[in-house]
Amino acid sequence: MPSLTEWKVPPANQPRAGDYAFDLDRALASVIGLHSIIPNDAFSADNLGTERAGNGVLIDHGLVLTIGYLITEAEAVWLHLGDGRVVQGHALGVDPESGFGLVQALGHIDIDPLPLGSSASADIGDRVVLGGAGGRTRSVASHIAAKQEFAGYWEYLLDDAMFTHPAHPNWGGAGLISNRGELIGIGSLQLEREREGKSEHLNMVVPIDLLKPVLDDLRKFGRVNRPARPWLGMYSAEIENKIVVVGISAKGPAARAELKAGDVILAVNGEKVSSQTEFYRKLWSLGPAGVDVPLTVYHEGVTFNVVLASTDRAKMLKVPILH
């Protein structure tokens, strides 16, 4: 496999130490490379691949925070340090609601952890650094461009996601470092928006405040001690105020109910929905995973009602084994 740190951010987008009041190089040293191997028969293998690479941030001695999709169902995790050393890690767990993933290093990492800050106190326009493994040449000097609701097609919703610009080209698991030198988020996606007639790329970042209530559970048990949300196994998009099914997860509730791409979700439990956020909130308000979900669906000129037996998505996933 090629080195995880061969590429470089364009010099104009790299952060400069003199622009920040904290020790930039010391903070960026806490961001390390992450490489995971997933079994070929894993539920997430088709969509996310069997070999995944990105970043993680050391937040405690031996404890690495990353974005969950990098380590979902991982049978092996390797942590790449800035000096070339590689340390084996174990995927402790993933929180599907926030999207965070946690890895325990199985060897000694003699790097200072990055302290957790407050994402709520970060303001639009604040100067930040989106740190990647490898220091300044693989990090981006950004600012917070927006803080707003974000709905993902994979049954995912954040009330107050953070968006940064310019975008980091290797955003997965990158650490969002505040102007105080503290970790305030973890990179998740790259998105495109139109602004003043031009397209620009942004990174969507999961705010660190979502980690604080669940960190102890993830660390001790590998999961969060709360009822799982009902999962339908349905990929959807909001198109012209309609919820359109764009994909179906194999073996999920939507597949068992024979829903298909192109179907339009008109209502949940008899209540009309016209946005993804409405759809998710009404779905999750019905109860925990396992609850029946009545949907009104439009398909090729026909409107019909169908009841899906929801499930806990975690039951579809392989559990990492500590070797």
Secondary structure by P-SEA (a helix, b strand, c coil): ccccccccccccccccccccccccccccccbbbbbbbbccccccccccccccccccccccccbbbccccccccccbbbbbccccbbbbbbbcccccccbbbbbbbcccccbbbbbbbbccccccccbbbbccccccccccccccccbbbbbccccccccbbbbbccccccccccccccccccccccccbbbbbbcccbbbbbbbbcccccccccaaaaaccccccccccccccbbbbbcccccccccccccccccccccccccccccccccccccaaaaaaaaaaccccccbbbbbbbcccccbbbbbbcccccccccccccc
